[in-house]
């Protein structure tokens, strides 16, 4: 099949993004394609056939044609997010320059007071964004958030990478706050709407997002409700990120929640 | 309930191990207890009541009594495994000094040749051990391995931390090799037995291990077989670690495998 910027697959996107920075070996590509060896090889073959990439000295790199192609797909040069020290699951906390994020949200509506909440959350938001980027779930994506107490939507918008960010939030103050910030800082793709998770999702929002992000109430019912609402807004092969700690939910509860996830046809890929 | 070194719970063990190095706040303890806030608080209360720990200046620390108590439980001083740079999911690859591991296994029976296999595996083995230690699943544990192509059992034995390590391996050469090394290096708790995963597990091995480690064939049937065999050897609340990549198994396959895991009453806690 002829590839164009519209019908590029997720695996092709991840490969091209990776080698856009520097040539990579087959093994390096395989580790970052998040796909099977068979599918990765078939994507590489396809890209070779279309003269988008070339293979030399055991490395794949972009052709001139490929450089032009990738410039139409990427909004930013590829950012390395892996921790340079442990090279493991760790994410480099300095991947994205989001220094202005904490400034911008200084005047946020007061949250329910908790130990050190503000500080902790900003770091968590930054890590979460680096991780989502690493998995290929920010750039050019339509993202929906159910609840956004952490104001992750603003940080996402500041990266300038998503196509569209829609926040569904029950707290009217937060909705107005996010929309204000979007206007003031020209975050044109960011929009917040009032929505209570107990209500049905508007038909217009159904099947229209690539990525769901939510930090639900940590009960079996709460999480199941948030995810089933979110699920209905996702396109096929959509991706969901959600917060679940062992602080409030025991592994017994995890078990129940995960079991429900499998019933909704989700597969857990990262914890 | 009065705690002694025999009836200490997993959560109490993790708390004591953590503060054995230096005093910690409630929030630091909560993040590393891998248990709910309610259970963590109840464990802390219990330890305070027994005069094993004390609370001062917002930090918990061991009492003199507690220092004596913990010295009977820990085989080694607490080792920090978190990556010092990213402080995230990354594991410090230098947590354990296993430098002699690569020397010891230099004369290992030839594995099926693959790209750079030897080198990659040693790092993986080290990371895996640091991670298992972090989760509290090595020290004083009875560990069973189904298949041990990577010779992880020898590295585990070199830490001197487990109570017992039993390897069930189909390759006779590996079984003899592991037992030879155990004899030569005085790894008294390490033992390898010939076992083919297609056969039933010996009754003597049933319900007798805390931890299962396996790197199964990456098919739905393969993994289900390895894990159900392994499962029967675990005590209640036993823990299983297994290898599953996206290289050979698509997320569709993961979905099937995970679904089967939930049917065996496993909960996925880390990926």
Interface residues (C-beta under 8 A of the other chain):
Chain A: X27 X30 X31 X33 X34 X35 X36 X37 X39 X83 X84 X85 X86 X87 X88 X89 X90 X91 X92 X93 X115 X116 X127 X246 X247 X248 X249 X250 X251 X252 X254 X255 X258 X259 X262 X265 X267 X268 X269 X270 X271
Chain B: X27 X30 X33 X34 X35 X36 X37 X39 X83 X84 X85 X86 X87 X88 X89 X90 X91 X92 X93 X115 X116 X127 X246 X247 X248 X249 X250 X251 X252 X254 X255 X258 X259 X262 X265 X267 X268 X269 X270 X271
